[in-house]
Amino acid sequence: MHRIAKLAAVVVTAAAFSAPAMAQGATSYIYNSYSQDFNSWTGVRACDGDTDGNSVMAHFTRDNTSAYTVHEQRGNGYCSDSGMDYGNRVAKHRSQQIRDWATDPYGPWKYRV
């Protein structure tokens, strides 16, 4: 019985190291909503994860140092993205919840390294 358990552990370990990891973008959360870079920092998306009536905005800069925004206004479960620019990649981004009657909180800046 111990040989089977050891063999299973070896197979699981080998599979874990042989499978390539999926690259995940850096994510700036504000509550359950967020901004996230994608496709090797060529674009940014703003995603609304809260059923609260507030929209979500992603603030970001590209290599040319210009500031941009993406605004998701459709509600919970939707994302909007900036589109990709391979020659002018995203340098940093952060999320913001847009509220009607209160201060608009921001998530932390995420930087390309």
DSSP file with accessible surface (Angstrom, degrees, kcal/mol):
  #  RESIDUE AA STRUCTURE BP1 BP2  ACC     N-H-->O    O-->H-N    N-H-->O    O-->H-N    TCO  KAPPA ALPHA  PHI   PSI    X-CA   Y-CA   Z-CA
    1    1 A M     >        0   0  184      0, 0.0     4,-1.8     0, 0.0     5,-0.2   0.000 360.0 360.0 360.0 -37.2    0.0    0.0    0.0
    2    2 A H  H  >  +     0   0  152      1,-0.2     4,-2.4     2,-0.2     5,-0.2   0.845 360.0  57.6 -66.7 -32.3    2.8    2.4    0.8
    3    3 A R  H  > S+     0   0  214      2,-0.2     4,-2.4     1,-0.2    -1,-0.2   0.902 106.1  49.5 -64.8 -37.7    4.3    1.9   -2.7
    4    4 A I  H  > S+     0   0  116      2,-0.2     4,-2.5     1,-0.2    -2,-0.2   0.930 111.3  48.6 -66.8 -42.4    1.1    3.0   -4.3
    5    5 A A  H  X S+     0   0   61     -4,-1.8     4,-2.2     2,-0.2    -2,-0.2   0.913 112.9  47.9 -64.4 -41.6    0.9    6.1   -2.1
    6    6 A K  H  X S+     0   0  147     -4,-2.4     4,-2.2     2,-0.2    -1,-0.2   0.918 111.7  50.1 -65.1 -41.7    4.6    7.0   -2.9
    7    7 A L  H  X S+     0   0  114     -4,-2.4     4,-2.4     1,-0.2    -2,-0.2   0.922 110.0  50.6 -63.2 -41.7    4.0    6.4   -6.6
    8    8 A A  H  X S+     0   0   52     -4,-2.5     4,-2.5     1,-0.2     5,-0.2   0.913 109.4  51.0 -63.0 -40.7    0.9    8.7   -6.6
    9    9 A A  H  X S+     0   0   55     -4,-2.2     4,-2.4     1,-0.2    -1,-0.2   0.908 110.5  48.9 -64.2 -39.7    3.0   11.4   -4.8
   10   10 A V  H  X S+     0   0   95     -4,-2.2     4,-2.6     2,-0.2     5,-0.2   0.932 111.8  48.8 -65.7 -43.4    5.7   11.2   -7.4
   11   11 A V  H  X S+     0   0   86     -4,-2.4     4,-2.4     2,-0.2    -2,-0.2   0.937 112.8  47.2 -63.8 -44.6    3.2   11.4  -10.3
   12   12 A V  H  X S+     0   0  102     -4,-2.5     4,-2.1     2,-0.2    -1,-0.2   0.931 113.7  48.3 -63.9 -43.7    1.4   14.4   -8.7
   13   13 A T  H  X S+     0   0   75     -4,-2.4     4,-1.8    -5,-0.2    -2,-0.2   0.932 111.8  49.1 -63.3 -43.7    4.7   16.2   -8.1
   14   14 A A  H  X S+     0   0   56     -4,-2.6     4,-1.7     1,-0.2    -1,-0.2   0.914 111.0  50.2 -63.4 -41.4    6.0   15.6  -11.6
   15   15 A A  H  X S+     0   0   54     -4,-2.4     4,-1.6    -5,-0.2    -1,-0.2   0.899 107.8  53.9 -64.7 -37.7    2.7   16.8  -13.1
   16   16 A A  H  < S+     0   0   69     -4,-2.1    -1,-0.2     1,-0.2    -2,-0.2   0.888 113.8  40.9 -65.5 -37.2    2.9   20.0  -11.0
   17   17 A F  H  < S+     0   0  175     -4,-1.8    -1,-0.2     1,-0.2    -2,-0.2   0.730 114.5  51.4 -85.5 -19.3    6.4   20.9  -12.2
   18   18 A S  H  < S+     0   0   94     -4,-1.7    -2,-0.2    -5,-0.2    -1,-0.2   0.737  90.1  86.9 -89.9 -21.5    5.9   19.9  -15.9
   19   19 A A  S  < S-     0   0   61     -4,-1.6     2,-0.1    -5,-0.2    -4,-0.0  -0.624  83.3-121.0 -80.5 129.3    2.7   21.9  -16.5
   20   20 A P        -     0   0  120      0, 0.0     2,-0.3     0, 0.0    -2,-0.1  -0.462  26.6-119.0 -68.7 141.5    3.4   25.5  -17.5
   21   21 A A        -     0   0   99     -2,-0.1     2,-0.4     1,-0.1     0, 0.0  -0.590  23.4-119.5 -79.9 139.7    1.9   28.2  -15.2
   22   22 A M        -     0   0  160     -2,-0.3     2,-0.4     1,-0.1    -1,-0.1  -0.646  29.0-119.1 -77.7 131.9   -0.6   30.6  -16.7
   23   23 A A        -     0   0  104     -2,-0.4     2,-0.4     1,-0.0    16,-0.2  -0.590  31.0-161.2 -72.9 127.4    0.6   34.1  -16.5
   24   24 A Q        -     0   0  164     -2,-0.4    14,-0.1    14,-0.1     2,-0.1  -0.906  15.5-119.9-111.5 141.7   -1.8   36.2  -14.4
   25   25 A G        -     0   0   19     -2,-0.4     2,-0.3    12,-0.2    13,-0.1  -0.340  34.4 -95.2 -75.1 158.5   -2.0   39.9  -14.5
   26   26 A A        -     0   0   33     -2,-0.1    11,-1.4    84,-0.0     2,-0.5  -0.571  45.1-150.2 -71.3 135.4   -1.4   42.1  -11.5
   27   27 A T  E     -A   36   0A  26     -2,-0.3     2,-0.6     9,-0.2     9,-0.2  -0.936  14.5-161.2-119.7 129.6   -4.7   43.0   -9.9
   28   28 A S  E     -A   35   0A   0      7,-2.6     7,-1.8    -2,-0.5     2,-0.3  -0.932  21.8-157.5-107.9 107.3   -5.7   46.1   -8.0
   29   29 A Y  E     -A   34   0A 133     -2,-0.6     2,-0.4     5,-0.2     5,-0.2  -0.662  22.7-178.7 -90.0 142.1   -8.8   45.4   -5.9
   30   30 A I  E >  S-A   33   0A  15      3,-2.8     3,-2.0    -2,-0.3     2,-0.2  -0.923  77.1 -51.4-131.8 102.8  -11.3   47.9   -4.6
   31   31 A Y  T 3  S-     0   0  130     -2,-0.4    19,-0.0     1,-0.3    -1,-0.0  -0.465 120.0 -26.9  60.2-125.6  -13.8   45.7   -2.6
   32   32 A N  T 3  S+     0   0  110     -2,-0.2    -1,-0.3    -3,-0.1     2,-0.2   0.389 126.5  84.0 -97.3   2.2  -14.8   43.0   -5.1
   33   33 A S  E <   +A   30   0A   0     -3,-2.0    -3,-2.8    15,-0.2     2,-0.3  -0.632  59.4 170.9 -98.2 164.2  -14.1   45.1   -8.2
   34   34 A Y  E     -AB  29  47A  60     13,-2.3    13,-3.0    -5,-0.2     2,-0.4  -0.992  34.6-126.1-162.9 164.6  -10.7   45.5   -9.8
   35   35 A S  E     -AB  28  46A   0     -7,-1.8    -7,-2.6    -2,-0.3     2,-0.3  -0.918  32.4-179.6-114.0 149.6   -8.4   46.6  -12.5
   36   36 A Q  E     -AB  27  45A  30      9,-2.0     9,-2.6    -2,-0.4    -9,-0.2  -0.981  23.7-132.1-151.7 136.3   -6.0   44.1  -14.1
   37   37 A D  E     - B   0  44A   5    -11,-1.4     2,-0.3    -2,-0.3     7,-0.2  -0.487  30.4-169.9 -80.3 159.3   -3.4   44.2  -16.8
   38   38 A F  E  >> + B   0  43A  27      5,-2.0     4,-1.4     1,-0.2     5,-1.3  -0.965  51.1  28.7-146.9 163.3   -3.5   41.5  -19.5
   39   39 A N  T >45S-     0   0   74     -2,-0.3     3,-0.7     1,-0.2    -1,-0.2   0.924 132.8 -44.2  52.1  57.2   -1.5   40.1  -22.4
   40   40 A S  T 345S-     0   0   89      1,-0.2    -1,-0.2    -3,-0.1    50,-0.0   0.886 111.0 -55.0  57.8  43.6    2.0   41.0  -21.0
   41   41 A W  T 345S+     0   0   33      2,-0.2    49,-3.4    48,-0.1    -1,-0.2   0.730 104.9 124.2  66.5  26.9    0.9   44.5  -19.9
   42   42 A T  T <<5S+     0   0    4     -4,-1.4    43,-1.6    -3,-0.7     2,-0.3   0.643  77.8  11.8 -88.7 -12.3   -0.3   45.5  -23.3
   43   43 A G  E   < -B   38   0A   0     -5,-1.3    -5,-2.0    41,-0.2     2,-0.3  -0.961  63.5-137.3-154.5 170.8   -3.8   46.4  -22.0
   44   44 A V  E     -B   37   0A   0     39,-0.3    38,-2.6    -2,-0.3     2,-0.3  -0.984  12.3-159.6-133.7 144.0   -5.9   47.0  -18.8
   45   45 A R  E     -BC  36  81A  67     -9,-2.6    -9,-2.0    -2,-0.3     2,-0.5  -0.932   8.2-149.5-121.9 150.3   -9.4   45.9  -17.9
   46   46 A A  E     -BC  35  80A   0     34,-2.9    34,-2.3    -2,-0.3     2,-0.4  -0.985  20.2-169.9-115.0 125.5  -11.8   47.3  -15.3
   47   47 A a  E     -BC  34  79A   3    -13,-3.0   -13,-2.3    -2,-0.5     2,-0.6  -0.971  16.0-144.6-124.8 133.3  -14.2   44.7  -13.8
   48   48 A D        +     0   0    4     30,-2.5    29,-3.0    -2,-0.4    30,-0.4  -0.844  25.4 164.4 -96.8 118.2  -17.2   45.3  -11.6
   49   49 A G        +     0   0   28     -2,-0.6     2,-0.4    27,-0.2   -16,-0.1   0.201  50.6  85.1-115.1  11.4  -17.6   42.6   -9.0
   50   50 A D        -     0   0   18      4,-0.2     2,-1.2   -19,-0.0     3,-0.3  -0.947  64.2-146.4-118.7 139.2  -20.1   44.3   -6.7
   51   51 A T        +     0   0  123     -2,-0.4    24,-0.0     1,-0.2    -2,-0.0  -0.665  68.8 108.9 -96.0  74.7  -23.9   44.5   -6.9
   52   52 A D  S    S-     0   0   65     -2,-1.2    -1,-0.2     2,-0.3     3,-0.1   0.372  88.9-109.1-132.9   0.4  -24.0   48.0   -5.4
   53   53 A G  S    S+     0   0   78     -3,-0.3     2,-0.3     1,-0.3    -2,-0.1   0.464  80.9 120.2  82.3  -2.1  -24.9   50.4   -8.2
   54   54 A N        -     0   0   32     -4,-0.1    -1,-0.3    45,-0.1    -2,-0.3  -0.718  55.5-136.9 -94.4 149.2  -21.4   51.9   -8.4
   55   55 A S  E     -D   98   0B  20     43,-1.1    43,-2.7    -2,-0.3     2,-0.4  -0.450  13.9-129.8 -95.6 173.7  -19.2   51.7  -11.5
   56   56 A V  E     -DE  97  72B   0     16,-2.1    16,-3.2    41,-0.2     2,-0.4  -0.974  16.3-166.3-128.8 140.0  -15.5   50.9  -11.6
   57   57 A M  E     -DE  96  71B  30     39,-2.9    39,-1.8    -2,-0.4     2,-0.5  -0.973  10.3-149.5-126.3 140.9  -12.7   52.8  -13.3
   58   58 A A  E     -DE  95  70B   0     12,-2.8    12,-1.9    -2,-0.4     2,-0.4  -0.950  11.7-160.9-105.8 126.6   -9.2   51.7  -14.1
   59   59 A H  E     +DE  94  69B  39     35,-2.8    35,-2.0    -2,-0.5     2,-0.3  -0.917  23.8 158.5-102.6 134.7   -6.5   54.4  -14.1
   60   60 A F  E     -DE  93  68B   7      8,-2.5     8,-3.1    -2,-0.4     2,-0.3  -0.987  30.8-145.7-154.1 158.8   -3.3   53.6  -15.9
   61   61 A T  E     -DE  92  67B  25     31,-1.9    30,-3.0    -2,-0.3    31,-1.2  -0.929  15.9-147.3-121.4 153.5   -0.3   55.0  -17.7
   62   62 A R  E >   -D   90   0B  14      4,-1.3     3,-2.4    -2,-0.3    28,-0.2  -0.547  41.6 -85.6-108.6 177.7    1.6   53.6  -20.6
   63   63 A D  T 3  S+     0   0   74     26,-1.8    27,-0.1     1,-0.3    25,-0.1   0.771 126.7  63.5 -57.6 -26.1    5.3   53.8  -21.5
   64   64 A N  T 3  S-     0   0   69     25,-0.2    -1,-0.3     2,-0.1     3,-0.1   0.398 112.5-121.6 -79.9   5.6    4.8   57.2  -23.1
   65   65 A T    <   +     0   0  121     -3,-2.4     2,-0.2     1,-0.2    -2,-0.1   0.419  65.5 140.1  68.9   4.0    3.7   58.5  -19.6
   66   66 A S        -     0   0   54      1,-0.1    -4,-1.3    -5,-0.0     2,-0.3  -0.506  51.5-124.1 -74.1 145.9    0.3   59.6  -20.8
   67   67 A A  E     +E   61   0B  85     -6,-0.2     2,-0.3    -2,-0.2    -6,-0.2  -0.723  33.3 175.9 -93.3 141.2   -2.6   58.9  -18.4
   68   68 A Y  E     -E   60   0B  83     -8,-3.1    -8,-2.5    -2,-0.3     2,-0.3  -0.902  13.2-154.8-137.3 163.3   -5.6   56.8  -19.5
   69   69 A T  E     -E   59   0B  82     -2,-0.3     2,-0.4   -10,-0.2   -10,-0.2  -0.977   6.9-159.2-138.9 154.4   -8.8   55.4  -18.0
   70   70 A V  E     -E   58   0B  13    -12,-1.9   -12,-2.8    -2,-0.3     2,-0.5  -0.998  16.7-158.5-128.1 129.8  -11.2   52.6  -18.7
   71   71 A H  E     -E   57   0B  62     -2,-0.4     2,-0.6   -14,-0.2   -14,-0.2  -0.946   7.0-163.8-117.9 120.5  -14.7   52.9  -17.2
   72   72 A E  E     +E   56   0B   0    -16,-3.2   -16,-2.1    -2,-0.5     8,-0.0  -0.907  22.8 157.0-102.3 114.8  -17.0   49.9  -16.6
   73   73 A Q        +     0   0  139     -2,-0.6    -1,-0.1   -18,-0.2     3,-0.1   0.410  48.4  87.4-118.4  -0.2  -20.6   51.1  -16.1
   74   74 A R  S    S-     0   0  149      1,-0.2     2,-0.2   -26,-0.0    -1,-0.1   0.717  88.8-123.5 -79.5 -20.5  -22.8   48.1  -17.0
   75   75 A G    >   +     0   0   22      3,-0.1     3,-1.8   -19,-0.1   -27,-0.4  -0.592  55.1   6.3 115.5-173.5  -22.7   46.6  -13.5
   76   76 A N  T 3  S+     0   0   77      1,-0.3   -27,-0.2   -26,-0.2     3,-0.1  -0.140 121.8  19.0 -52.9 129.8  -21.8   43.4  -11.6
   77   77 A G  T 3  S+     0   0   66    -29,-3.0     2,-0.3     1,-0.3    -1,-0.3   0.388  99.0 111.3  92.6  -1.3  -20.1   40.7  -13.7
   78   78 A Y    <   -     0   0  119     -3,-1.8   -30,-2.5   -30,-0.4     2,-0.3  -0.774  43.6-167.5-108.6 152.3  -19.0   42.9  -16.6
   79   79 A a  E     -C   47   0A  52     -2,-0.3     2,-0.4   -32,-0.2   -32,-0.2  -0.972   4.5-163.2-132.1 147.5  -15.5   44.1  -17.6
   80   80 A S  E     -C   46   0A  30    -34,-2.3   -34,-2.9    -2,-0.3     2,-0.3  -0.973  14.7-157.4-124.1 144.8  -14.3   46.8  -20.1
   81   81 A D  E     -C   45   0A  93     -2,-0.4   -36,-0.2   -36,-0.2   -10,-0.1  -0.855  23.7-131.0-128.1 163.7  -10.8   46.9  -21.5
   82   82 A S        -     0   0   41    -38,-2.6   -37,-0.1    -2,-0.3     2,-0.1   0.578  51.2-117.2 -80.8 -15.8   -8.4   49.4  -23.0
   83   83 A G        -     0   0   28    -39,-0.3   -39,-0.3     2,-0.0     2,-0.3  -0.159  39.3 -73.3  85.6 165.3   -7.4   47.4  -26.0
   84   84 A M        -     0   0   98    -41,-0.1     2,-0.3    -3,-0.1   -41,-0.2  -0.753  36.4-177.3-103.4 145.9   -3.9   46.3  -26.6
   85   85 A D    >   -     0   0   64    -43,-1.6     3,-0.9    -2,-0.3     5,-0.1  -0.859   3.0-175.2-139.4 100.3   -0.9   48.3  -27.6
   86   86 A Y  T 3  S+     0   0  155     -2,-0.3     3,-0.3     1,-0.2    -1,-0.1   0.784  86.1  49.0 -69.1 -25.8    2.3   46.3  -28.1
   87   87 A G  T 3  S+     0   0   73      1,-0.2    -1,-0.2   -45,-0.1     2,-0.1   0.499 118.2  37.6 -91.6  -4.6    4.5   49.4  -28.8
   88   88 A N  S <  S-     0   0   22     -3,-0.9    -1,-0.2   -46,-0.1     3,-0.1  -0.560  84.2-168.9-146.9  71.8    3.3   51.4  -25.8
   89   89 A R        -     0   0   87     -3,-0.3   -26,-1.8   -27,-0.2     2,-0.2  -0.141  31.4 -91.0 -70.1 161.3    2.8   48.9  -22.9
   90   90 A V  E     -D   62   0B   0    -49,-3.4   -28,-0.3   -28,-0.2    -1,-0.1  -0.507  33.6-173.5 -71.0 132.2    1.1   49.7  -19.6
   91   91 A A  E     -     0   0B  30    -30,-3.0    21,-2.5     1,-0.4     2,-0.3   0.801  66.6 -12.8 -95.3 -38.2    3.5   50.9  -16.9
   92   92 A K  E     -DF  61 111B  57    -31,-1.2   -31,-1.9    19,-0.2    -1,-0.4  -0.984  60.1-176.3-159.0 159.2    1.1   51.0  -13.9
   93   93 A H  E     -DF  60 110B   0     17,-1.9    17,-2.8    -2,-0.3     2,-0.3  -0.986   2.9-177.5-154.4 159.9   -2.6   50.8  -13.1
   94   94 A R  E     -D   59   0B  63    -35,-2.0   -35,-2.8    -2,-0.3     2,-0.2  -0.979  24.1-117.0-155.1 160.2   -5.1   51.0  -10.2
   95   95 A S  E     -D   58   0B   0     13,-0.3    12,-2.7    -2,-0.3     2,-0.3  -0.570  20.9-168.8 -97.6 160.7   -8.8   50.6   -9.6
   96   96 A Q  E     -DG  57 106B  12    -39,-1.8   -39,-2.9    10,-0.3     2,-0.5  -0.974  16.9-140.6-148.3 132.9  -11.4   53.2   -8.4
   97   97 A Q  E     -D   56   0B   4      8,-2.3     2,-0.7    -2,-0.3   -41,-0.2  -0.848  20.6-142.9 -92.3 126.8  -15.0   52.7   -7.4
   98   98 A I  E     -D   55   0B  33    -43,-2.7   -43,-1.1    -2,-0.5     2,-0.3  -0.824  23.2-175.9 -95.3 113.8  -17.1   55.6   -8.7
   99   99 A R        -     0   0   70     -2,-0.7     5,-0.1     3,-0.3   -45,-0.1  -0.835  25.4-147.1-110.8 149.1  -19.8   56.5   -6.1
  100  100 A D  S    S+     0   0  126     -2,-0.3    -1,-0.1     1,-0.2     4,-0.1   0.863  95.4  22.0 -79.9 -37.3  -22.5   59.1   -6.4
  101  101 A W  S    S+     0   0  248      2,-0.1     2,-0.3     0, 0.0    -1,-0.2   0.127 118.1  46.8-124.9  21.6  -22.7   60.3   -2.8
  102  102 A A  S    S-     0   0   55     -3,-0.1    -3,-0.3     3,-0.0     2,-0.1  -0.946  94.2 -66.8-151.7 171.6  -19.4   59.5   -1.2
  103  103 A T        -     0   0  124     -2,-0.3    -2,-0.1     1,-0.1    -3,-0.1  -0.376  51.7-118.7 -62.2 139.3  -15.6   59.7   -1.7
  104  104 A D        -     0   0   48     -5,-0.1    -6,-0.1    -2,-0.1    -1,-0.1  -0.732  31.2-145.3 -84.3 107.9  -14.4   57.5   -4.6
  105  105 A P        -     0   0   28      0, 0.0    -8,-2.3     0, 0.0     2,-0.3  -0.413   9.7-146.1 -76.9 151.5  -12.0   55.0   -3.0
  106  106 A Y  B     -G   96   0B 104    -10,-0.2   -10,-0.3    -2,-0.1   -77,-0.1  -0.873   5.0-134.5-113.8 149.8   -8.9   53.7   -4.9
  107  107 A G        -     0   0    6    -12,-2.7   -77,-0.1    -2,-0.3   -79,-0.1  -0.403  46.7 -76.4 -87.0 174.2   -7.1   50.4   -5.0
  108  108 A P        -     0   0   75      0, 0.0   -13,-0.3     0, 0.0     2,-0.2  -0.365  49.0-101.8 -73.4 151.2   -3.3   50.2   -4.8
  109  109 A W        -     0   0   74    -15,-0.1     2,-0.4    -3,-0.1   -15,-0.2  -0.489  31.7-154.0 -66.3 140.2   -1.1   51.0   -7.8
  110  110 A K  E     -F   93   0B  73    -17,-2.8   -17,-1.9    -2,-0.2     2,-0.4  -0.985  11.8-157.3-118.5 129.6    0.3   47.9   -9.6
  111  111 A Y  E     -F   92   0B 132     -2,-0.4     2,-0.3   -19,-0.2   -19,-0.2  -0.850  18.4-119.8-112.8 142.5    3.6   48.4  -11.4
  112  112 A R              0   0   73    -21,-2.5   -21,-0.0    -2,-0.4   -71,-0.0  -0.600 360.0 360.0 -73.9 133.9    5.1   46.5  -14.3
  113  113 A V              0   0  179     -2,-0.3    -1,-0.0     0, 0.0     0, 0.0  -0.782 360.0 360.0-115.8 360.0    8.4   45.1  -13.2
